[in-house]
Amino acid sequence: MKNGRIVRDIALIVASGFTLAPSVARAAEPPPGLLRKIAERETQNALARENYTYRQSVTIQELNDRGLVTGEYREVTDVTFSPSRGRYEQQIGAPRNTLTRIKLTPEDFADIRNIEPLLLTTSQVPLYEGQYKGEQTMQGYPCFVEHVRPRQILSGQRFFDGLLWVRESDFSVVQSEGQAVPQIETLKEQNLTPHFTTIRHEVDGKWFFPFETYADDTLYFRDWPQRIKIVIRYSDYKRFGAESTVTFGAETPPPDQPKPKP
């Protein structure tokens, strides 16, 4: 108990039942090797993104039954990559945490880093299976729609389960909608995941990088339903080149995961 309320864990992020809009045209046969072609294009996007710096801002809000915000977590991070250190993060100021009804977990921060902005590369795709759903226009592009989900989940692993909208002309993912899995429910804890959508924008006329992730969902804990909102923005993409290293004024990189206030 804390302040007269049980604090439940949540692991942030689209419910497992997906319903496509009526405008989806279902083709008799999917394009040959669709998931492999998606992964090949995603690998190109992932390698290109390693040569860009960007800013990531995260806002997580809890709301009461009247729709009023009762608590919020906010952080801003500058992200870059270097050949020697890999992914490098520099927090801009300290995270602000006034959440009282939910508690962020290590799974939350792993999902923020790896699942919401997922680029499904060739090294990851053997862990997934795909199901072709048809064709639909998304963000003005004719797209194939593919449902991907993990083949199996072992203890400690996090995966994406959801839909990808894939531009027909080059197999670039322009939007994803899904859920971080597994949801963890035991007698002692509930670690639940809300529905999220990630929108990508074209960068430098070549690549589709994550632009915004958002969620507005109700998590049904045993003690009460809890509505939450999440907005993650990825902005200021700037290319710096594979041989360059960009720093933001810190001598050493920050820890792998931000630590929220208790």
C-alpha positions as CSV (number, residue, x, y, z in Angstrom):
1,M,0.0,0.0,0.0
2,K,1.1,3.6,-0.7
3,N,-0.9,6.6,0.2
4,G,-3.9,4.3,0.7
5,R,-3.5,2.8,-2.8
6,I,-2.0,-0.4,-4.1
7,V,0.7,0.5,-6.7
8,R,0.6,-1.9,-9.6
9,D,3.4,-2.4,-12.2
10,I,2.8,-1.8,-15.9
11,A,4.9,-2.6,-18.8
12,L,3.9,-0.1,-21.4
13,I,2.2,-0.5,-24.8
14,V,-2.0,-2.9,-28.9
15,A,-4.3,-5.4,-27.7
16,S,-4.1,-8.9,-29.2
17,G,-7.3,-8.7,-31.2
18,F,-6.7,-6.7,-34.4
19,T,-9.6,-5.5,-36.6
20,L,-8.7,-4.0,-39.9
21,A,-10.7,-1.1,-41.4
22,P,-13.3,-2.1,-44.0
23,S,-11.2,-0.4,-46.8
24,V,-8.6,-3.3,-46.6
25,A,-8.6,-5.2,-49.9
26,R,-7.8,-8.8,-49.3
27,A,-5.7,-10.3,-52.1
28,A,-5.9,-14.0,-52.9
29,E,-2.1,-14.5,-52.4
30,P,0.5,-12.4,-50.6
31,P,3.6,-11.1,-52.4
32,P,6.2,-13.9,-52.5
33,G,8.6,-13.7,-49.5
34,L,6.8,-10.7,-48.0
35,L,8.2,-11.0,-44.5
36,R,11.7,-11.6,-45.7
37,K,11.5,-8.5,-48.0
38,I,10.2,-6.4,-45.1
39,A,13.1,-7.5,-42.9
40,E,15.7,-6.7,-45.6
41,R,14.3,-3.2,-46.0
42,E,14.0,-2.8,-42.2
43,T,17.7,-3.8,-41.9
44,Q,18.6,-1.0,-44.3
45,N,16.6,1.4,-42.3
46,A,18.2,0.2,-39.0
47,L,21.7,0.6,-40.4
48,A,20.9,4.0,-41.8
49,R,19.4,5.2,-38.4
50,E,22.7,4.4,-36.7
51,N,24.2,7.3,-38.6
52,Y,21.6,9.8,-37.3
53,T,21.3,11.6,-34.0
54,Y,17.8,12.3,-32.7
55,R,15.9,13.5,-29.7
56,Q,13.4,11.2,-27.9
57,S,10.8,12.7,-25.6
58,V,8.6,10.4,-23.5
59,T,5.4,11.4,-21.7
60,I,3.3,8.9,-19.7
61,Q,0.1,10.0,-18.0
62,E,-2.3,8.3,-15.6
63,L,-5.9,9.6,-15.7
64,N,-8.9,9.2,-13.3
65,D,-12.4,8.2,-14.2
66,R,-13.2,11.8,-15.1
67,G,-10.4,12.0,-17.6
68,L,-8.2,14.3,-15.4
69,V,-4.4,13.7,-15.3
70,T,-3.5,12.5,-11.8
71,G,0.2,11.8,-12.4
72,E,2.9,12.0,-15.1
73,Y,6.3,10.7,-16.1
74,R,8.4,12.8,-18.5
75,E,11.9,12.4,-19.8
76,V,13.9,13.8,-22.8
77,T,16.9,12.0,-24.2
78,D,19.4,12.7,-27.0
79,V,20.3,9.6,-28.8
80,T,23.3,8.8,-31.1
81,F,25.3,5.8,-32.2
82,S,29.1,5.3,-32.5
83,P,31.2,2.3,-33.7
84,S,32.9,2.0,-30.4
85,R,30.0,2.4,-28.0
86,G,26.9,1.5,-30.0
87,R,23.8,3.3,-28.8
88,Y,24.6,6.3,-26.6
89,E,22.0,8.2,-24.6
90,Q,22.2,11.6,-22.9
91,Q,19.3,12.6,-20.7
92,I,18.3,16.3,-20.9
93,G,17.7,17.1,-17.2
94,A,16.3,14.7,-14.7
95,P,13.2,12.7,-15.4
96,R,10.0,14.0,-13.8
97,N,7.8,11.4,-12.1
98,T,4.5,12.2,-10.3
99,L,2.8,8.9,-11.0
100,T,1.0,7.5,-8.0
101,R,-1.3,4.7,-9.2
102,I,1.1,2.9,-11.5
103,K,4.8,2.1,-11.3
104,L,7.2,1.9,-14.3
105,T,9.2,-1.3,-14.6
106,P,12.4,-2.4,-16.4
107,E,10.1,-3.9,-19.1
108,D,8.6,-0.4,-19.7
109,F,11.9,1.1,-20.5
110,A,13.0,-1.9,-22.6
111,D,9.7,-1.5,-24.6
112,I,10.2,2.2,-25.1
113,R,13.7,1.5,-26.5
114,N,13.1,-1.6,-28.6
115,I,9.4,-2.4,-29.1
116,E,7.5,0.9,-29.8
117,P,10.1,2.0,-32.5
118,L,10.7,-1.6,-33.7
119,L,12.6,-2.1,-36.9
120,L,12.1,-5.8,-37.7
121,T,15.6,-6.7,-39.1
122,T,16.8,-9.9,-40.7
123,S,18.5,-10.9,-37.4
124,Q,15.1,-10.7,-35.6
125,V,12.7,-12.0,-38.2
126,P,13.4,-15.7,-37.5
127,L,11.8,-15.1,-34.1
128,Y,8.6,-14.0,-35.8
129,E,5.9,-15.4,-38.0
130,G,3.8,-13.3,-40.4
131,Q,0.2,-13.5,-41.7
132,Y,-0.8,-11.4,-44.8
133,K,-3.9,-9.4,-44.2
134,G,-4.4,-7.6,-47.5
135,E,-3.8,-4.1,-48.9
136,Q,-4.7,-0.7,-47.6
137,T,-3.7,2.9,-48.2
138,M,-1.9,4.4,-45.2
139,Q,-0.4,7.9,-45.1
140,G,-1.2,8.2,-48.8
141,Y,0.9,5.1,-49.8
142,P,-0.5,1.9,-51.1
143,C,0.5,-0.7,-48.5
144,F,0.6,-4.3,-47.8
145,V,-0.7,-5.2,-44.3
146,E,1.1,-7.9,-42.4
147,H,0.4,-9.2,-38.9
148,V,3.6,-10.3,-37.2
149,R,3.8,-12.1,-33.8
150,P,6.5,-14.0,-32.0
151,R,6.9,-17.8,-32.7
152,Q,7.5,-18.4,-29.0
153,I,8.3,-16.4,-25.9
154,L,11.0,-17.5,-23.4
155,S,11.4,-16.0,-19.9
156,G,12.7,-12.5,-19.9
157,Q,12.1,-11.8,-23.6
158,R,10.0,-8.9,-25.0
159,F,8.4,-9.0,-28.5
160,F,6.0,-7.1,-30.7
161,D,2.6,-8.5,-31.6
162,G,0.7,-6.4,-34.2
163,L,0.3,-5.0,-37.6
164,L,2.7,-3.5,-40.1
165,W,1.7,-1.2,-43.0
166,V,4.4,-1.8,-45.7
167,R,4.7,0.5,-48.7
168,E,4.3,-1.6,-51.8
169,S,6.9,0.3,-53.8
170,D,9.9,-0.6,-51.6
171,F,8.7,-2.6,-48.6
172,S,9.3,0.3,-46.1
173,V,7.2,0.1,-43.0
174,V,5.2,3.4,-42.7
175,Q,3.1,2.5,-39.6
176,S,2.9,-0.2,-37.0
177,E,0.2,-0.9,-34.4
178,G,0.6,-3.5,-31.7
179,Q,1.5,-4.5,-28.2
180,A,4.6,-5.4,-26.3
181,V,4.3,-9.0,-25.2
182,P,4.1,-10.9,-22.9
183,Q,1.7,-9.4,-20.5
184,I,2.7,-10.6,-17.0
185,E,-0.1,-11.7,-14.7
186,T,0.6,-13.8,-11.6
187,L,-1.0,-14.0,-8.2
188,K,1.5,-11.4,-6.9
189,E,1.7,-8.9,-9.8
190,Q,0.2,-7.6,-13.0
191,N,2.5,-6.2,-15.6
192,L,0.1,-5.0,-18.3
193,T,0.7,-3.5,-21.7
194,P,-1.5,-0.9,-23.5
195,H,-2.3,-0.7,-27.2
196,F,0.0,1.6,-29.2
197,T,0.5,3.0,-32.7
198,T,3.9,4.1,-34.1
199,I,3.9,6.4,-37.1
200,R,7.0,6.8,-39.3
201,H,8.0,9.7,-41.6
202,E,10.4,9.7,-44.5
203,V,13.9,11.1,-43.7
204,D,16.2,12.4,-46.4
205,G,14.0,11.0,-49.1
206,K,15.3,7.4,-48.4
207,W,14.4,6.1,-45.0
208,F,11.3,5.6,-42.8
209,F,12.2,6.3,-39.2
210,P,9.8,6.4,-36.2
211,F,8.3,9.8,-35.7
212,E,5.7,9.4,-33.0
213,T,4.3,6.6,-30.8
214,Y,1.0,7.1,-29.0
215,A,-1.3,5.1,-26.8
216,D,-4.6,5.9,-25.0
217,D,-5.8,2.7,-23.3
218,T,-7.3,1.3,-20.2
219,L,-5.4,-1.4,-18.3
220,Y,-7.7,-3.7,-16.3
221,F,-5.9,-4.4,-13.1
222,R,-7.6,-6.6,-10.6
223,D,-8.2,-3.7,-8.2
224,W,-9.4,-1.1,-10.7
225,P,-9.3,-0.1,-14.3
226,Q,-6.5,2.4,-15.0
227,R,-6.5,4.7,-18.1
228,I,-3.1,5.8,-19.3
229,K,-1.8,7.9,-22.2
230,I,1.6,7.7,-23.7
231,V,3.3,9.9,-26.3
232,I,6.8,9.3,-27.5
233,R,8.3,11.6,-30.1
234,Y,11.4,11.1,-32.1
235,S,12.6,14.4,-33.6
236,D,15.5,16.4,-35.0
237,Y,17.0,13.5,-37.0
238,K,20.5,14.7,-38.2
239,R,22.9,12.6,-40.1
240,F,26.5,12.6,-38.8
241,G,28.2,9.8,-40.8
242,A,29.5,6.4,-39.8
243,E,33.0,7.6,-38.8
244,S,31.9,10.5,-36.6
245,T,31.0,10.4,-33.0
246,V,28.6,13.0,-31.6
247,T,28.6,13.8,-27.8
248,F,26.3,16.0,-25.8
249,G,28.7,17.3,-23.2
250,A,29.0,14.2,-20.9
251,E,32.2,12.4,-20.2
252,T,30.7,9.0,-19.8
253,P,27.5,7.5,-21.2
254,P,24.4,7.2,-19.0
255,P,23.1,3.9,-17.7
256,D,21.4,1.6,-20.2
257,Q,18.0,2.3,-18.7
258,P,16.7,5.4,-17.1
259,K,15.7,4.9,-13.5
260,P,12.4,6.5,-12.4
261,K,11.9,8.0,-9.1
262,P,10.4,5.6,-6.5
